[in-house]
Amino acid sequence: MSKRDYGEMTQGEKEKPIPDSNCILDSNKDELLKLKEKKLKSKQEKQKQKTNKQKKLQDQQTPAELNEQQKQLTVPTPIDRSKLSEDEIIFLERIKKEIKPVLEDSEEFNLVLENVYIIEIEPQSANKHIKSVSQILEPANFTEEFNHLKKIKKKSNSNILQLFLCSVSKFKELDTILNKANYNTETEELELIDGQNENENENENFKNLIKSLSNEKIQLIKFLKINKFTVLVEKVPKYPPLLYSLWDDWNYNIWPCVYRVHFFSTPLVSTLNEQELLNMRTHMMSALEQAKIAKTRGHKPIGAVLVDPETNKVVNNCYDLTNRISEDQTPEIEETLYLSPIVSHCIMTIMNKLSTDQVIEIKNKMKETKERIKPNDDDEDDENEKDDNILNFVNKGQYLANGYHLYLTREPCVMCSMALVHSRIKRVVYGSSGIDGGLGSYLKIHTEKSLNHRFEVYKDFMKDECDSIYNSTDSS
């Protein structure tokens, strides 16, 4: 029998160098990173294809058809008002006017007009000129921010067509160059118009300006000069119409637009069910009760309630536990401090309570399912197995505030807003706003695309009641 049969190394195997374990780890790490990047690119490409497919499908439908589809998806189920009290009906009418979604900046759909360059063309030459302009500008994404606009508009009371070129801000020098230069068809160069070059400094500055232009800009100037077009300035909508009513107005009164269904980062108030609004009232009332307790204990009068929307049950509640701003009126009642008073804001406290409760729940489940760790001589391995076991339960069950709704009497600060991102909250509803608030006043952290989690936010819910209790003491 050979040495190999007895598990011994042959002479050739002995001569082979043993690879460095660190090199193997680094190699594996690089391969994993490459694989991760490949998967990410594949995912992004699939998402892009899906988005393009949706856009094509939408482009095949009329705006009216798209609007009807959106209504079917977003119009809430009506509630039987005959079963409501007069107080509830009055509340619903009032709150619908007060509550506001805190949207991304791009979703603030008030009309913003932008100056753009246009030229006037004859209908019979429209296709030729549209193709020429597209070949010049589209490869450089020169008009990418105006994809919501159509290229052509019919001039009022005329057969003349107006062709969109680009925004004035993209090519501020265009008007100056067109007035000072001609295109020489023989040399295929831009030259100063006779009489424009008396000042040597101006002449030199103009030459430098031409040299600094990108190829797209030079090609556009040549196109305009060869065809002897007069460039005009027109105002168009800077942002796309996100509602059908806006499209209907802008499309016919300003400039033809493309309409696509848009789902807002925070659903508009018109899409909220009235029963949902009444449930929100109940939970905000509970948050106000917590704020009153905080005031009694000498803290800032801010309260919070965490709710599971699936069951409409309160998961946790708390009040502000930062340093007292007034005397504690109930010193005989013991107060539990979960964190340092400096950071014991409502959100930090309620998330600390939530995580503590979840750890206790996981440990109880481990006991119930008899998944205890067996005795092990190695304490470190024992602890690692326990950690793995706990992680398995976390992955199967609730992860922090994932899917939960939070009701606050006052807008959270930036620190607490970031804590909400990490907690994976689904929705935040608050009453009072603050100048340092992180969900609408100072920042809109919940809309930051660079973060890996975003959530819905509504403000001004029962604002008067929340303002009243917050301003009842010097709580600033």
C-alpha positions in Angstrom: 0.0 0.0 0.0 1.2 3.6 -0.7 1.9 6.3 1.8 -1.3 8.1 0.7 -3.3 5.1 1.8 -2.0 5.5 5.3 -2.7 9.3 5.3 0.9 10.3 4.9 2.1 13.1 2.5 4.1 12.2 -0.6 7.4 14.0 -1.4 5.6 16.2 -4.0 3.0 17.3 -1.5 5.6 18.1 1.1 7.3 20.4 -1.4 4.1 22.4 -2.1 4.0 25.6 0.0 1.1 25.9 2.4 -1.0 29.0 1.4 -1.1 31.8 3.9 -4.5 31.8 5.7 -4.7 35.6 5.5 -4.3 35.5 1.7 -7.1 32.9 1.4 -9.4 35.1 3.6 -8.5 38.2 1.5 -9.1 36.3 -1.7 -12.4 35.0 -0.5 -13.4 38.5 0.7 -12.6 40.0 -2.7 -14.6 37.3 -4.5 -17.6 37.9 -2.1 -17.4 41.6 -2.8 -17.4 41.0 -6.5 -20.3 38.6 -6.2 -22.2 41.1 -4.1 -21.6 43.9 -6.6 -22.7 41.6 -9.5 -25.9 40.7 -7.6 -26.5 44.4 -6.9 -26.0 45.4 -10.5 -28.3 42.6 -11.6 -31.0 43.7 -9.2 -30.7 47.4 -10.3 -30.9 46.3 -14.0 -34.0 44.3 -13.3 -35.6 47.2 -11.4 -34.7 49.5 -14.3 -36.3 47.1 -16.8 -39.4 46.8 -14.6 -39.6 50.6 -14.4 -39.2 51.1 -18.1 -41.8 48.4 -18.8 -44.3 50.2 -16.4 -43.6 53.5 -18.2 -44.3 52.0 -21.6 -47.5 50.5 -20.3 -48.6 53.8 -18.9 -47.6 55.6 -22.1 -50.0 53.4 -24.0 -52.9 54.6 -21.8 -54.6 58.0 -21.8 -54.1 60.3 -18.7 -57.8 59.8 -18.0 -57.5 56.0 -17.9 -54.4 56.2 -15.7 -56.3 58.6 -13.3 -59.2 56.1 -13.1 -56.8 53.3 -12.2 -55.1 55.4 -9.5 -58.5 56.2 -8.0 -59.4 52.6 -7.7 -56.1 51.9 -5.9 -56.1 54.9 -3.5 -59.7 56.0 -2.9 -60.5 54.8 0.7 -63.5 52.6 1.6 -66.3 54.9 2.8 -67.5 54.7 6.4 -71.1 54.6 7.5 -71.5 58.0 9.1 -74.9 57.2 10.5 -73.1 55.1 13.2 -70.8 58.0 14.2 -71.4 60.5 17.0 -71.7 64.2 16.2 -68.4 64.8 17.9 -66.7 62.2 15.6 -68.2 63.7 12.5 -67.0 67.2 13.5 -63.6 65.9 14.3 -63.3 64.2 10.8 -64.2 67.4 9.0 -61.7 69.4 11.0 -58.8 66.9 10.9 -59.0 66.4 7.1 -58.2 70.2 6.8 -55.4 70.2 9.4 -53.3 67.0 8.9 -50.6 67.2 6.3 -48.2 64.6 4.8 -44.5 65.5 5.0 -43.5 64.8 1.5 -40.2 64.7 -0.4 -39.2 68.1 -1.8 -39.8 66.9 -5.3 -43.3 65.9 -4.3 -44.3 69.4 -3.2 -46.5 69.8 -6.2 -47.0 73.6 -6.4 -46.2 74.9 -9.8 -42.6 76.0 -10.3 -41.8 77.6 -13.7 -38.4 77.4 -15.4 -37.1 79.5 -18.3 -36.3 77.4 -21.4 -35.1 78.0 -25.0 -37.5 77.3 -27.8 -37.6 77.8 -31.6 -40.6 78.2 -33.9 -40.9 75.7 -36.8 -43.2 74.8 -39.6 -45.3 71.7 -39.2 -43.9 70.1 -42.4 -40.3 70.2 -41.1 -41.1 69.3 -37.5 -39.9 65.6 -37.7 -36.6 66.6 -39.2 -35.8 69.3 -36.6 -37.0 67.2 -33.7 -34.6 64.4 -34.8 -31.7 66.9 -35.3 -32.2 68.4 -31.8 -32.5 65.0 -30.2 -29.3 63.7 -31.8 -27.4 66.8 -30.5 -28.7 67.0 -26.9 -30.0 63.6 -25.8 -26.7 61.7 -25.8 -25.4 64.1 -23.1 -28.7 64.0 -21.1 -29.0 67.7 -21.7 -32.7 67.7 -21.2 -33.0 64.8 -18.8 -34.7 66.8 -16.0 -37.5 67.7 -18.5 -38.6 64.2 -19.4 -42.1 65.1 -18.2 -42.5 67.6 -21.0 -43.4 66.9 -24.6 -41.0 68.3 -27.2 -43.6 70.2 -29.3 -46.3 72.7 -28.5 -48.7 74.3 -31.0 -48.6 78.1 -30.9 -51.9 79.7 -29.8 -54.1 80.8 -32.7 -51.5 79.6 -35.3 -50.3 76.6 -37.2 -46.7 77.3 -36.1 -45.1 74.7 -33.7 -42.8 75.5 -30.8 -39.8 73.1 -30.3 -38.3 72.8 -26.9 -34.5 73.0 -26.8 -33.1 73.1 -23.2 -33.2 75.2 -20.0 -31.7 78.6 -20.0 -29.7 77.6 -16.9 -28.0 74.8 -18.8 -26.7 77.2 -21.5 -26.6 80.8 -20.2 -24.2 81.9 -22.9 -26.4 80.9 -25.8 -28.1 84.3 -26.3 -24.7 86.2 -26.2 -23.0 83.8 -28.7 -25.9 83.9 -31.1 -25.8 87.7 -31.1 -22.0 88.0 -31.6 -21.2 85.0 -33.8 -21.8 83.6 -37.2 -21.2 80.1 -38.5 -18.8 79.9 -41.5 -19.9 77.0 -43.7 -16.5 76.9 -45.4 -14.3 76.7 -42.4 -17.1 75.1 -40.2 -16.1 77.4 -37.4 -17.9 80.1 -35.3 -16.7 83.6 -36.1 -17.4 87.0 -34.6 -19.8 89.1 -36.7 -18.0 92.0 -38.5 -17.9 95.0 -36.2 -18.0 93.0 -33.1 -14.2 92.6 -32.7 -13.1 96.2 -32.2 -12.1 95.5 -28.6 -9.2 93.1 -28.5 -10.0 92.0 -24.9 -13.6 91.2 -25.8 -12.4 89.4 -28.9 -10.1 87.2 -26.8 -12.7 86.6 -24.2 -15.1 85.5 -26.8 -12.6 83.0 -28.3 -12.0 81.6 -24.9 -15.7 81.3 -24.4 -16.1 79.3 -27.6 -13.2 77.0 -26.6 -14.8 76.3 -23.2 -18.1 75.1 -24.8 -18.9 71.4 -24.9 -19.4 69.7 -28.2 -23.2 69.5 -27.7 -23.4 73.3 -27.2 -21.3 74.0 -30.3 -23.4 71.6 -32.4 -26.6 73.3 -31.1 -25.3 76.8 -32.1 -24.3 75.5 -35.5 -27.8 73.9 -36.0 -29.5 77.2 -35.0 -27.2 79.3 -37.3 -27.5 77.1 -40.3 -31.3 77.0 -40.1 -31.4 80.7 -39.2 -33.7 80.2 -36.2 -34.6 82.9 -33.7 -34.3 81.5 -30.2 -37.1 82.5 -27.8 -37.5 82.0 -24.1 -40.6 80.3 -22.7 -41.7 79.3 -19.2 -42.5 75.6 -18.6 -43.2 73.5 -15.5 -39.9 72.5 -13.8 -41.3 69.4 -12.1 -43.8 66.7 -13.4 -47.5 67.0 -12.5 -48.0 64.3 -9.8 -51.8 64.7 -9.8 -54.2 64.4 -12.7 -55.8 67.7 -11.8 -52.4 69.4 -12.1 -51.7 67.7 -15.4 -55.0 68.8 -16.7 -54.1 72.4 -15.9 -50.5 72.5 -16.9 -50.9 70.4 -20.1 -53.5 72.8 -21.7 -52.5 76.1 -20.2 -48.7 76.1 -20.0 -46.9 73.4 -21.9 -47.9 69.8 -23.0 -46.9 67.3 -20.3 -46.6 63.6 -19.9 -48.8 62.1 -17.1 -47.7 59.1 -15.1 -49.2 57.6 -12.0 -47.3 58.6 -8.9 -47.5 57.0 -5.5 -46.4 59.6 -2.8 -43.8 58.8 -0.2 -46.5 59.5 2.4 -50.0 58.8 1.1 -52.1 62.0 0.7 -54.8 62.7 3.3 -57.5 62.0 0.7 -56.5 58.4 0.6 -56.8 57.8 4.4 -59.9 55.9 5.6 -62.1 57.8 8.0 -62.0 54.9 10.5 -58.2 55.1 10.3 -58.4 58.8 11.2 -60.6 58.0 14.2 -58.1 55.3 15.3 -55.3 57.9 15.0 -57.3 60.2 17.2 -57.6 57.6 19.9 -53.8 57.0 19.9 -52.9 60.7 19.8 -55.2 61.2 22.9 -53.2 58.5 24.6 -50.0 60.3 23.7 -51.5 63.5 25.1 -52.1 61.6 28.4 -48.5 60.7 28.5 -47.5 64.3 27.9 -49.7 65.3 30.9 -47.9 62.8 33.1 -44.6 64.3 31.9 -45.8 67.7 32.9 -46.8 66.5 36.3 -43.4 64.9 36.9 -41.6 68.1 35.9 -40.4 67.0 32.5 -41.1 68.5 29.1 -44.8 67.7 28.3 -44.2 65.4 25.4 -45.8 62.0 25.0 -45.5 59.0 22.7 -47.5 55.9 21.9 -46.3 53.0 19.7 -49.0 51.0 17.9 -49.3 47.8 15.9 -51.6 48.9 13.0 -52.4 45.2 12.2 -54.2 44.8 15.5 -54.7 48.5 16.4 -53.2 47.7 19.9 -50.7 49.8 21.8 -47.3 48.1 22.0 -45.6 50.7 24.3 -46.0 54.2 25.5 -43.8 56.7 27.3 -43.1 60.4 28.1 -40.1 62.6 28.0 -37.6 61.8 30.7 -34.9 64.4 30.1 -33.8 66.7 33.0 -36.7 68.3 34.8 -37.7 71.8 33.9 -40.1 72.2 36.9 -40.8 70.6 40.2 -42.1 67.0 40.4 -45.6 67.2 41.7 -45.8 63.4 42.5 -42.4 62.6 44.1 -43.9 59.7 46.0 -44.4 57.8 42.8 -41.2 56.0 41.7 -40.0 56.9 38.2 -38.0 54.4 36.1 -35.1 56.0 34.1 -34.1 53.8 31.2 -31.2 56.0 29.8 -29.2 59.0 30.8 -31.4 62.0 31.4 -29.5 63.9 28.6 -30.8 61.5 25.9 -34.0 60.3 27.5 -36.2 61.8 24.7 -39.5 60.0 24.1 -38.3 58.1 21.1 -35.0 57.0 22.7 -36.9 55.8 25.8 -39.7 54.0 23.9 -37.3 52.2 21.6 -35.2 51.2 24.6 -38.3 49.8 26.3 -39.3 48.1 23.1 -36.0 46.3 22.6 -35.9 45.3 26.3 -39.4 43.8 26.0 -38.5 42.0 22.8 -35.4 40.4 24.4 -37.5 39.2 27.3 -40.1 37.8 24.9 -37.4 36.0 22.9 -36.0 34.4 26.1 -39.4 33.3 27.1 -40.0 31.7 23.7 -36.7 29.9 24.0 -37.8 28.4 27.3 -41.2 27.5 25.9 -39.8 25.7 22.9 -37.1 24.0 25.0 -34.3 25.3 22.8 -32.0 25.8 25.8 -28.3 25.6 25.2 -26.7 22.3 26.4 -23.9 22.5 29.0 -20.6 23.2 27.3 -17.1 23.3 28.7 -16.3 26.2 26.5 -18.1 29.2 27.9 -17.3 31.3 24.8 -18.8 28.7 22.4 -21.8 28.5 24.8 -22.4 32.3 24.5 -22.0 32.2 20.7 -24.6 29.5 20.5 -27.0 31.5 22.7 -26.5 34.6 20.5 -27.2 32.6 17.3 -30.3 31.2 18.9 -31.6 34.6 19.9 -30.9 35.9 16.3 -32.9 33.0 14.9 -35.9 34.1 17.0 -35.4 37.8 16.0 -35.4 36.9 12.3 -38.6 34.9 12.6 -40.4 37.5 14.8 -40.8 41.2 15.2 -37.7 43.3 14.5 -37.7 46.5 16.7 -40.5 48.8 15.4 -40.8 47.2 11.9 -44.3 47.9 10.6 -45.4 49.9 13.7 -46.9 53.4 13.8 -45.7 56.0 16.3 -47.8 58.9 17.7 -46.0 61.9 19.1 -47.3 65.1 20.6 -44.2 66.9 19.3 -41.9 66.5 16.2 -38.8 64.5 17.1 -35.3 66.0 16.9 -32.7 65.0 14.4 -31.1 62.4 16.7 -34.5 60.7 17.4 -35.4 60.9 13.7 -32.3 58.9 12.9 -33.2 56.4 15.7 -36.6 55.9 13.9 -34.7 55.0 10.7 -32.7 52.4 12.5 -35.8 51.0 14.3 -37.6 50.5 10.9 -40.7 52.4 11.9 -43.5 52.4 9.2 -45.3 55.7 10.1 -45.0 58.7 12.4 -47.8 61.0 13.3 -47.1 64.2 15.3 -48.9 67.3 16.4 -46.6 70.2 17.2 -43.7 71.2 15.0 -40.3 72.4 16.3 -37.6 74.5 14.7 -35.0 71.7 15.2 -37.3 68.9 14.1 -35.9 66.2 11.9 -39.2 65.2 10.2 -40.2 68.3 8.3 -39.1 71.5 10.1 -35.3 71.5 9.9 -34.7 68.3 8.0 -36.8 65.5 6.3 -34.7 62.6 7.4 -37.5 60.1 6.5 -37.2 61.1 2.8 -33.4 60.9 2.5 -32.6 58.6 -0.5 -29.1 57.9 0.8 -30.5 56.1 3.8 -31.5 52.4 3.7 -35.0 52.9 5.2 -37.8 55.5 4.6 -41.1 55.9 6.3 -44.4 57.9 6.2 -44.8 61.1 8.2 -47.9 63.2 9.0 -47.8 66.4 10.8 -50.3 68.8 12.5 -52.5 66.0 13.7 -54.5 67.5 16.6 -52.0 70.4 16.5 -54.1 72.7 18.7 -54.2 70.2 21.6 -50.5 69.3 21.3 -49.5 73.0 21.1 -51.7 73.8 24.1 -50.0 71.3 26.4 -46.5 71.9 25.2 -46.9 75.7 25.6 -48.5 75.3 29.0 -45.1 75.5 30.7 -41.8 77.0 29.7 -40.7 73.8 27.9 -38.3 75.3 25.4 
